[in-house]
């Protein structure tokens, strides 16, 4: 189980980004962390994966535990070897390498990996990648690059996969396909997945439990099915009025100050 307890994060020792964040992701679960751009979601993932250290960030308060052991003082490589793998926002594929070369890099973290078997596993989830295995990754579409980034993470057989904005910039049908694979991967590999999303509708549909973050703190949490019916979530994250009708951007902005958690 992943557990964050009252975590505080600062950049360059002075910029406070996370303010007492506490959340959990149980084994075998899909958990969503929702929030608008700049809320602190990506910083939360980087605090878990150890990538904060590459950006002059530091956990300055609280603890991060995984399977009962603290990991907030470990570096990114040590955390990855414990089975926590992050799929970065914006895909971040190695553009000049082929699809299969990108995938192979994902498997090198395992000491006794069966590269052919792992490639077959990824190609089973993403048949399109098999057809494109010799293509240069930089020329793939956005959806194909997202599949490649996820496939590269799958090669490491993560116990906990951290997905950062997997739906960003993708067509609804591609988002639906990717999230169906996320659910299937969780069931078949018996792992846990923590998803950071602005696309609340997609995240609530795929997850069992969700947290809402604003201004570096958790303001709401609960079972995803319950949050999907919450009037504030409908208003400010799904763009629906009490009658279930779509609201205009102007209306949502006007009502922003009336959020019950503020």
Phi and psi restraints in degrees (value plus and minus 20) as a CYANA .aco file:
   2 UNK   PHI    -114.1   -74.1
   2 UNK   PSI     114.3   154.3
   3 UNK   PHI    -160.1  -120.1
   3 UNK   PSI     101.5   141.5
   4 UNK   PHI    -124.7   -84.7
   4 UNK   PSI     108.0   148.0
   5 UNK   PHI    -142.4  -102.4
   5 UNK   PSI      85.3   125.3
   6 UNK   PHI      34.3    74.3
   6 UNK   PSI      26.4    66.4
   7 UNK   PHI     -98.2   -58.2
   7 UNK   PSI     113.7   153.7
   8 UNK   PHI    -140.5  -100.5
   8 UNK   PSI     116.4   156.4
   9 UNK   PHI    -149.5  -109.5
   9 UNK   PSI     116.4   156.4
  10 UNK   PHI    -146.8  -106.8
  10 UNK   PSI     127.0   167.0
  11 UNK   PHI    -122.9   -82.9
  11 UNK   PSI     120.6   160.6
  12 UNK   PHI      25.1    65.1
  12 UNK   PSI      10.5    50.5
  13 UNK   PHI      56.9    96.9
  13 UNK   PSI     -25.4    14.6
  14 UNK   PHI    -151.6  -111.6
  14 UNK   PSI     -46.4    -6.4
  15 UNK   PHI    -109.8   -69.8
  15 UNK   PSI      85.1   125.1
  16 UNK   PHI    -100.5   -60.5
  16 UNK   PSI      98.8   138.8
  17 UNK   PHI    -130.4   -90.4
  17 UNK   PSI     -66.0   -26.0
  18 UNK   PHI    -126.2   -86.2
  18 UNK   PSI     115.0   155.0
  19 UNK   PHI    -142.9  -102.9
  19 UNK   PSI      65.3   105.3
  20 UNK   PHI      48.1    88.1
  20 UNK   PSI      31.7    71.7
  21 UNK   PHI    -104.3   -64.3
  21 UNK   PSI     107.2   147.2
  22 UNK   PHI    -147.7  -107.7
  22 UNK   PSI     109.0   149.0
  23 UNK   PHI    -178.5  -138.5
  23 UNK   PSI     144.6   184.6
  24 UNK   PHI    -156.3  -116.3
  24 UNK   PSI     130.6   170.6
  25 UNK   PHI    -153.9  -113.9
  25 UNK   PSI      87.7   127.7
  26 UNK   PHI     -92.2   -52.2
  26 UNK   PSI     135.6   175.6
  27 UNK   PHI     -78.5   -38.5
  27 UNK   PSI     116.4   156.4
  28 UNK   PHI      55.1    95.1
  28 UNK   PSI      -1.0    39.0
  29 UNK   PHI    -137.4   -97.4
  29 UNK   PSI     140.7   180.7
  30 UNK   PHI    -133.1   -93.1
  30 UNK   PSI     100.2   140.2
  31 UNK   PHI    -138.8   -98.8
  31 UNK   PSI     118.2   158.2
  32 UNK   PHI    -131.4   -91.4
  32 UNK   PSI     121.7   161.7
  33 UNK   PHI    -138.2   -98.2
  33 UNK   PSI      88.7   128.7
  34 UNK   PHI    -121.5   -81.5
  34 UNK   PSI     136.1   176.1
  35 UNK   PHI     142.9   182.9
  35 UNK   PSI     142.0   182.0
  36 UNK   PHI     -97.6   -57.6
  36 UNK   PSI     153.1   193.1
  37 UNK   PHI     -81.2   -41.2
  37 UNK   PSI     111.2   151.2
  38 UNK   PHI      68.1   108.1
  38 UNK   PSI     -14.2    25.8
  39 UNK   PHI     -94.4   -54.4
  39 UNK   PSI     -41.7    -1.7
  40 UNK   PHI      93.1   133.1
  40 UNK   PSI     -10.2    29.8
  41 UNK   PHI     -85.8   -45.8
  41 UNK   PSI     -70.1   -30.1
  42 UNK   PHI     -84.0   -44.0
  42 UNK   PSI     -57.9   -17.9
  43 UNK   PHI     -80.5   -40.5
  43 UNK   PSI     -58.1   -18.1
  44 UNK   PHI     -81.4   -41.4
  44 UNK   PSI     -65.9   -25.9
  45 UNK   PHI     -82.5   -42.5
  45 UNK   PSI     -62.3   -22.3
  46 UNK   PHI     -88.5   -48.5
  46 UNK   PSI     -49.9    -9.9
  47 UNK   PHI     -85.4   -45.4
  47 UNK   PSI     -57.3   -17.3
  48 UNK   PHI     -91.4   -51.4
  48 UNK   PSI     -65.4   -25.4
  49 UNK   PHI    -102.4   -62.4
  49 UNK   PSI     -30.1     9.9
  50 UNK   PHI      68.2   108.2
  50 UNK   PSI     -17.7    22.3
  51 UNK   PHI     -97.3   -57.3
  51 UNK   PSI     -27.9    12.1
  52 UNK   PHI     -76.7   -36.7
  52 UNK   PSI     -55.9   -15.9
  53 UNK   PHI     -83.6   -43.6
  53 UNK   PSI     -43.8    -3.8
  54 UNK   PHI     -98.7   -58.7
  54 UNK   PSI     -29.4    10.6
  55 UNK   PHI    -143.0  -103.0
  55 UNK   PSI       4.5    44.5
  56 UNK   PHI      40.2    80.2
  56 UNK   PSI      10.2    50.2
  57 UNK   PHI    -122.6   -82.6
  57 UNK   PSI     137.8   177.8
  58 UNK   PHI    -173.9  -133.9
  58 UNK   PSI     120.5   160.5
  59 UNK   PHI     -97.4   -57.4
  59 UNK   PSI      91.2   131.2
  60 UNK   PHI    -123.9   -83.9
  60 UNK   PSI     -20.5    19.5
  61 UNK   PHI    -183.0  -143.0
  61 UNK   PSI     133.2   173.2
  62 UNK   PHI      58.6    98.6
  62 UNK   PSI    -192.7  -152.7
  63 UNK   PHI    -158.0  -118.0
  63 UNK   PSI     132.5   172.5
  64 UNK   PHI    -142.4  -102.4
  64 UNK   PSI     102.5   142.5
  65 UNK   PHI    -141.1  -101.1
  65 UNK   PSI     125.3   165.3
  66 UNK   PHI    -157.4  -117.4
  66 UNK   PSI     105.4   145.4
  67 UNK   PHI      32.7    72.7
  67 UNK   PSI      18.0    58.0
  68 UNK   PHI      64.8   104.8
  68 UNK   PSI     -21.6    18.4
  69 UNK   PHI    -137.4   -97.4
  69 UNK   PSI     123.0   163.0
  70 UNK   PHI     -91.2   -51.2
  70 UNK   PSI     116.9   156.9
  71 UNK   PHI    -142.8  -102.8
  71 UNK   PSI     -22.9    17.1
  72 UNK   PHI     -90.5   -50.5
  72 UNK   PSI     -32.1     7.9
  73 UNK   PHI    -122.3   -82.3
  73 UNK   PSI     -19.5    20.5
  74 UNK   PHI    -108.0   -68.0
  74 UNK   PSI     138.0   178.0
  75 UNK   PHI    -106.6   -66.6
  75 UNK   PSI     152.4   192.4
  76 UNK   PHI     -81.9   -41.9
  76 UNK   PSI     -57.9   -17.9
  77 UNK   PHI     -86.5   -46.5
  77 UNK   PSI     -62.2   -22.2
  78 UNK   PHI     -83.3   -43.3
  78 UNK   PSI     -59.9   -19.9
  79 UNK   PHI     -87.3   -47.3
  79 UNK   PSI     -62.0   -22.0
  80 UNK   PHI     -81.3   -41.3
  80 UNK   PSI     -57.7   -17.7
  81 UNK   PHI     -88.4   -48.4
  81 UNK   PSI     -37.8     2.2
  82 UNK   PHI    -104.8   -64.8
  82 UNK   PSI     -22.3    17.7
  83 UNK   PHI      80.6   120.6
  83 UNK   PSI      -6.4    33.6
  84 UNK   PHI    -123.1   -83.1
  84 UNK   PSI      92.3   132.3
  85 UNK   PHI    -142.3  -102.3
  85 UNK   PSI     109.0   149.0
  86 UNK   PHI    -123.9   -83.9
  86 UNK   PSI     113.3   153.3
  87 UNK   PHI    -118.3   -78.3
  87 UNK   PSI      93.9   133.9
  88 UNK   PHI     -91.5   -51.5
  88 UNK   PSI     133.1   173.1
  89 UNK   PHI     -82.6   -42.6
  89 UNK   PSI     120.5   160.5
  90 UNK   PHI      59.8    99.8
  90 UNK   PSI      -2.7    37.3
  91 UNK   PHI      53.2    93.2
  91 UNK   PSI     -76.7   -36.7
  92 UNK   PHI      36.3    76.3
  92 UNK   PSI      23.9    63.9
  93 UNK   PHI     -98.3   -58.3
  93 UNK   PSI     138.7   178.7
  94 UNK   PHI    -104.1   -64.1
  94 UNK   PSI      80.2   120.2
  95 UNK   PHI     -81.3   -41.3
  95 UNK   PSI     -51.6   -11.6
  96 UNK   PHI    -108.5   -68.5
  96 UNK   PSI     -26.4    13.6
  97 UNK   PHI    -115.4   -75.4
  97 UNK   PSI     139.6   179.6
  98 UNK   PHI     -94.7   -54.7
  98 UNK   PSI     148.7   188.7
  99 UNK   PHI     -76.9   -36.9
  99 UNK   PSI     -69.2   -29.2
 100 UNK   PHI     -88.3   -48.3
 100 UNK   PSI     -53.8   -13.8
 101 UNK   PHI     -84.4   -44.4
 101 UNK   PSI     -60.3   -20.3
 102 UNK   PHI     -79.7   -39.7
 102 UNK   PSI     -65.5   -25.5
 103 UNK   PHI     -83.5   -43.5
 103 UNK   PSI     -62.9   -22.9
 104 UNK   PHI     -80.6   -40.6
 104 UNK   PSI     -56.3   -16.3
 105 UNK   PHI     -80.8   -40.8
 105 UNK   PSI     -54.6   -14.6
 106 UNK   PHI     -86.0   -46.0
 106 UNK   PSI     -44.7    -4.7
 107 UNK   PHI    -109.2   -69.2
 107 UNK   PSI     -28.9    11.1
 108 UNK   PHI     -92.6   -52.6
 108 UNK   PSI     -34.5     5.5
 109 UNK   PHI     -91.9   -51.9
 109 UNK   PSI     -40.2    -0.2
 110 UNK   PHI    -108.5   -68.5
 110 UNK   PSI     114.5   154.5
 111 UNK   PHI     -90.6   -50.6
 111 UNK   PSI     -62.2   -22.2
 112 UNK   PHI    -137.2   -97.2
 112 UNK   PSI      27.1    67.1
 113 UNK   PHI     -97.4   -57.4
 113 UNK   PSI     127.7   167.7
 114 UNK   PHI    -122.2   -82.2
 114 UNK   PSI      74.4   114.4
 115 UNK   PHI     -77.8   -37.8
 115 UNK   PSI     -64.0   -24.0
 116 UNK   PHI     -85.4   -45.4
 116 UNK   PSI     -63.1   -23.1
 117 UNK   PHI     -84.7   -44.7
 117 UNK   PSI     -59.9   -19.9
 118 UNK   PHI     -88.8   -48.8
 118 UNK   PSI     -58.8   -18.8
 119 UNK   PHI     -82.2   -42.2
 119 UNK   PSI     -62.6   -22.6
 120 UNK   PHI     -81.8   -41.8
 120 UNK   PSI     -57.0   -17.0
 121 UNK   PHI     -81.9   -41.9
 121 UNK   PSI     -67.6   -27.6
 122 UNK   PHI     -85.1   -45.1
 122 UNK   PSI     -62.9   -22.9
 123 UNK   PHI     -84.7   -44.7
 123 UNK   PSI     -46.0    -6.0
 124 UNK   PHI     -87.6   -47.6
 124 UNK   PSI     -55.7   -15.7
 125 UNK   PHI     -98.7   -58.7
 125 UNK   PSI     -56.1   -16.1
 126 UNK   PHI    -146.7  -106.7
 126 UNK   PSI      58.1    98.1
 127 UNK   PHI     -76.4   -36.4
 127 UNK   PSI     -49.2    -9.2
 128 UNK   PHI     -82.8   -42.8
 128 UNK   PSI     -55.6   -15.6
 129 UNK   PHI     -85.7   -45.7
 129 UNK   PSI     -51.9   -11.9
 130 UNK   PHI     -85.4   -45.4
 130 UNK   PSI     -60.7   -20.7
 131 UNK   PHI     -87.8   -47.8
 131 UNK   PSI     -47.0    -7.0
 132 UNK   PHI    -122.8   -82.8
 132 UNK   PSI      -5.5    34.5
 133 UNK   PHI     -79.6   -39.6
 133 UNK   PSI     -45.7    -5.7
 134 UNK   PHI    -119.1   -79.1
 134 UNK   PSI     -18.8    21.2
 135 UNK   PHI     -96.4   -56.4
 135 UNK   PSI     130.0   170.0
 136 UNK   PHI     -93.1   -53.1
 136 UNK   PSI     106.5   146.5
 137 UNK   PHI     -81.3   -41.3
 137 UNK   PSI     -52.4   -12.4
 138 UNK   PHI     -85.9   -45.9
 138 UNK   PSI     -36.2     3.8
 139 UNK   PHI    -118.1   -78.1
 139 UNK   PSI     -15.7    24.3
 140 UNK   PHI     -95.9   -55.9
 140 UNK   PSI     138.9   178.9
 141 UNK   PHI     -92.3   -52.3
 141 UNK   PSI     149.5   189.5
 142 UNK   PHI     -79.2   -39.2
 142 UNK   PSI     -62.8   -22.8
 143 UNK   PHI     -84.7   -44.7
 143 UNK   PSI     -60.5   -20.5
 144 UNK   PHI     -87.1   -47.1
 144 UNK   PSI     -57.7   -17.7
 145 UNK   PHI     -87.2   -47.2
 145 UNK   PSI     -56.0   -16.0
 146 UNK   PHI     -85.2   -45.2
 146 UNK   PSI     -60.9   -20.9
 147 UNK   PHI     -81.5   -41.5
 147 UNK   PSI     -60.8   -20.8
 148 UNK   PHI     -85.5   -45.5
 148 UNK   PSI     -63.4   -23.4
 149 UNK   PHI     -82.4   -42.4
 149 UNK   PSI     -60.8   -20.8
 150 UNK   PHI     -89.8   -49.8
 150 UNK   PSI     -60.6   -20.6
 151 UNK   PHI     -82.2   -42.2
 151 UNK   PSI     -59.0   -19.0
 152 UNK   PHI     -82.2   -42.2
 152 UNK   PSI     -60.0   -20.0
 153 UNK   PHI     -87.6   -47.6
 153 UNK   PSI     -58.0   -18.0
 154 UNK   PHI     -81.9   -41.9
 154 UNK   PSI     -50.0   -10.0
 155 UNK   PHI     -80.4   -40.4
 155 UNK   PSI     -43.8    -3.8
 156 UNK   PHI    -108.8   -68.8
 156 UNK   PSI     -17.1    22.9
 157 UNK   PHI      27.9    67.9
 157 UNK   PSI      41.8    81.8
 158 UNK   PHI     -85.2   -45.2
 158 UNK   PSI     121.1   161.1
 159 UNK   PHI    -100.5   -60.5
 159 UNK   PSI     -52.9   -12.9
 160 UNK   PHI    -155.3  -115.3
 160 UNK   PSI      98.7   138.7
 161 UNK   PHI    -123.6   -83.6
 161 UNK   PSI     110.6   150.6
 162 UNK   PHI    -125.1   -85.1
 162 UNK   PSI      95.4   135.4
 163 UNK   PHI    -127.8   -87.8
 163 UNK   PSI      99.7   139.7
 164 UNK   PHI    -124.6   -84.6
 164 UNK   PSI      87.3   127.3
 165 UNK   PHI      31.0    71.0
 165 UNK   PSI      36.4    76.4
 166 UNK   PHI     -85.4   -45.4
 166 UNK   PSI     -39.3     0.7
 167 UNK   PHI    -114.6   -74.6
 167 UNK   PSI     -21.7    18.3
 168 UNK   PHI     -80.2   -40.2
 168 UNK   PSI     102.6   142.6
 169 UNK   PHI      54.5    94.5
 169 UNK   PSI      -7.0    33.0
 170 UNK   PHI    -128.0   -88.0
 170 UNK   PSI     131.6   171.6
 171 UNK   PHI     -87.5   -47.5
 171 UNK   PSI     130.0   170.0
 172 UNK   PHI     -73.8   -33.8
 172 UNK   PSI     -59.2   -19.2
 173 UNK   PHI     -86.0   -46.0
 173 UNK   PSI     -57.1   -17.1
 174 UNK   PHI     -88.1   -48.1
 174 UNK   PSI     -60.4   -20.4
 175 UNK   PHI     -80.2   -40.2
 175 UNK   PSI     -64.3   -24.3
 176 UNK   PHI     -81.1   -41.1
 176 UNK   PSI     -62.7   -22.7
 177 UNK   PHI     -84.3   -44.3
 177 UNK   PSI     -64.1   -24.1
 178 UNK   PHI     -85.3   -45.3
 178 UNK   PSI     -61.8   -21.8
 179 UNK   PHI     -91.2   -51.2
 179 UNK   PSI     -49.7    -9.7
 180 UNK   PHI     -84.1   -44.1
 180 UNK   PSI     -58.3   -18.3
 181 UNK   PHI     -89.6   -49.6
 181 UNK   PSI     -57.5   -17.5
 182 UNK   PHI     -77.8   -37.8
 182 UNK   PSI     -67.2   -27.2
 183 UNK   PHI     -83.3   -43.3
 183 UNK   PSI     -62.6   -22.6
 184 UNK   PHI     -85.0   -45.0
 184 UNK   PSI     -61.8   -21.8
 185 UNK   PHI     -82.8   -42.8
 185 UNK   PSI     -61.5   -21.5
 186 UNK   PHI     -81.8   -41.8
 186 UNK   PSI     -62.8   -22.8
 187 UNK   PHI     -89.0   -49.0
 187 UNK   PSI     -66.5   -26.5
 188 UNK   PHI     -95.3   -55.3
 188 UNK   PSI     -54.1   -14.1
 189 UNK   PHI    -114.8   -74.8
 189 UNK   PSI     -27.9    12.1
 190 UNK   PHI      34.4    74.4
 190 UNK   PSI      27.5    67.5
 191 UNK   PHI    -134.9   -94.9
 191 UNK   PSI    -191.5  -151.5
 192 UNK   PHI    -139.1   -99.1
 192 UNK   PSI     132.6   172.6
 193 UNK   PHI    -156.9  -116.9
 193 UNK   PSI     108.7   148.7
 194 UNK   PHI    -132.6   -92.6
 194 UNK   PSI      98.6   138.6
 195 UNK   PHI    -129.4   -89.4
 195 UNK   PSI     107.5   147.5
 196 UNK   PHI    -119.5   -79.5
 196 UNK   PSI     108.2   148.2
 197 UNK   PHI    -169.2  -129.2
 197 UNK   PSI     125.0   165.0
 198 UNK   PHI    -111.8   -71.8
 198 UNK   PSI     -44.3    -4.3
 199 UNK   PHI     -98.3   -58.3
 199 UNK   PSI      62.6   102.6
 200 UNK   PHI     -82.2   -42.2
 200 UNK   PSI     -56.9   -16.9
 201 UNK   PHI     -80.5   -40.5
 201 UNK   PSI     -67.1   -27.1
 202 UNK   PHI     -87.5   -47.5
 202 UNK   PSI     -62.9   -22.9
 203 UNK   PHI     -87.3   -47.3
 203 UNK   PSI     -61.5   -21.5
 204 UNK   PHI     -85.7   -45.7
 204 UNK   PSI     -51.9   -11.9
 205 UNK   PHI     -91.1   -51.1
 205 UNK   PSI     -51.1   -11.1
 206 UNK   PHI    -117.4   -77.4
 206 UNK   PSI     -42.2    -2.2
 207 UNK   PHI    -115.6   -75.6
 207 UNK   PSI     141.9   181.9
 208 UNK   PHI    -117.0   -77.0
 208 UNK   PSI     -50.4   -10.4
 209 UNK   PHI    -160.1  -120.1
 209 UNK   PSI     125.2   165.2
 210 UNK   PHI    -158.0  -118.0
 210 UNK   PSI     132.4   172.4
 211 UNK   PHI    -143.3  -103.3
 211 UNK   PSI     127.1   167.1
 212 UNK   PHI    -134.1   -94.1
 212 UNK   PSI     108.5   148.5
 213 UNK   PHI    -136.7   -96.7
 213 UNK   PSI     116.2   156.2
 214 UNK   PHI    -162.2  -122.2
 214 UNK   PSI     114.2   154.2
 215 UNK   PHI      32.3    72.3
 215 UNK   PSI      20.4    60.4
 216 UNK   PHI      59.4    99.4
 216 UNK   PSI      -6.3    33.7
 217 UNK   PHI    -161.4  -121.4
 217 UNK   PSI     135.4   175.4
 218 UNK   PHI    -101.2   -61.2
 218 UNK   PSI     105.1   145.1
 219 UNK   PHI    -130.5   -90.5
 219 UNK   PSI     -33.4     6.6
 220 UNK   PHI    -181.8  -141.8
 220 UNK   PSI     125.1   165.1
 221 UNK   PHI    -175.0  -135.0
 221 UNK   PSI     142.9   182.9
 222 UNK   PHI     138.4   178.4
 222 UNK   PSI     156.1   196.1
 223 UNK   PHI     -76.0   -36.0
 223 UNK   PSI     118.7   158.7
 224 UNK   PHI     -79.1   -39.1
 224 UNK   PSI     -57.9   -17.9
 225 UNK   PHI     -83.5   -43.5
 225 UNK   PSI     -54.6   -14.6
 226 UNK   PHI     -94.4   -54.4
 226 UNK   PSI     -61.7   -21.7
 227 UNK   PHI     -84.6   -44.6
 227 UNK   PSI     -53.2   -13.2
 228 UNK   PHI     -82.4   -42.4
 228 UNK   PSI     -41.6    -1.6
 229 UNK   PHI    -119.7   -79.7
 229 UNK   PSI     -22.4    17.6
 230 UNK   PHI     -88.4   -48.4
 230 UNK   PSI     112.7   152.7
 231 UNK   PHI     -82.9   -42.9
 231 UNK   PSI     -56.8   -16.8
 232 UNK   PHI     -87.5   -47.5
 232 UNK   PSI     -61.1   -21.1
 233 UNK   PHI     -83.7   -43.7
 233 UNK   PSI     -62.6   -22.6
 234 UNK   PHI     -80.3   -40.3
 234 UNK   PSI     -63.9   -23.9
 235 UNK   PHI     -87.5   -47.5
 235 UNK   PSI     -69.6   -29.6
 236 UNK   PHI    -123.1   -83.1
 236 UNK   PSI     -34.6     5.4
 237 UNK   PHI    -140.9  -100.9
 237 UNK   PSI     -43.6    -3.6
 238 UNK   PHI    -127.8   -87.8
 238 UNK   PSI     -28.1    11.9
 239 UNK   PHI      48.3    88.3
 239 UNK   PSI      13.5    53.5
 240 UNK   PHI    -137.6   -97.6
 240 UNK   PSI     126.6   166.6
 241 UNK   PHI    -104.9   -64.9
 241 UNK   PSI    -199.5  -159.5
 242 UNK   PHI     -81.9   -41.9
 242 UNK   PSI     -44.4    -4.4
 243 UNK   PHI    -109.2   -69.2
 243 UNK   PSI     -16.4    23.6
 244 UNK   PHI      62.8   102.8
 244 UNK   PSI      -9.4    30.6
 245 UNK   PHI    -110.9   -70.9
 245 UNK   PSI     129.9   169.9
 246 UNK   PHI     -87.3   -47.3
 246 UNK   PSI     120.1   160.1
 247 UNK   PHI    -124.7   -84.7
 247 UNK   PSI     132.0   172.0
 248 UNK   PHI     -98.2   -58.2
 248 UNK   PSI     140.2   180.2
 249 UNK   PHI     -77.7   -37.7
 249 UNK   PSI     -59.4   -19.4
 250 UNK   PHI     -82.5   -42.5
 250 UNK   PSI     -59.7   -19.7
 251 UNK   PHI     -87.5   -47.5
 251 UNK   PSI     -64.2   -24.2
 252 UNK   PHI     -81.5   -41.5
 252 UNK   PSI     -64.3   -24.3
 253 UNK   PHI     -83.6   -43.6
 253 UNK   PSI     -59.2   -19.2
 254 UNK   PHI     -83.4   -43.4
 254 UNK   PSI     -57.6   -17.6
 255 UNK   PHI    -108.6   -68.6
 255 UNK   PSI     -20.9    19.1
 256 UNK   PHI     -75.5   -35.5
 256 UNK   PSI     -59.5   -19.5
 257 UNK   PHI     -89.2   -49.2
 257 UNK   PSI     -28.4    11.6
 258 UNK   PHI    -118.1   -78.1
 258 UNK   PSI     -10.5    29.5
 259 UNK   PHI     -76.8   -36.8
 259 UNK   PSI     114.8   154.8
 260 UNK   PHI     -88.4   -48.4
 260 UNK   PSI     -42.6    -2.6
 261 UNK   PHI    -109.1   -69.1
 261 UNK   PSI     -24.5    15.5
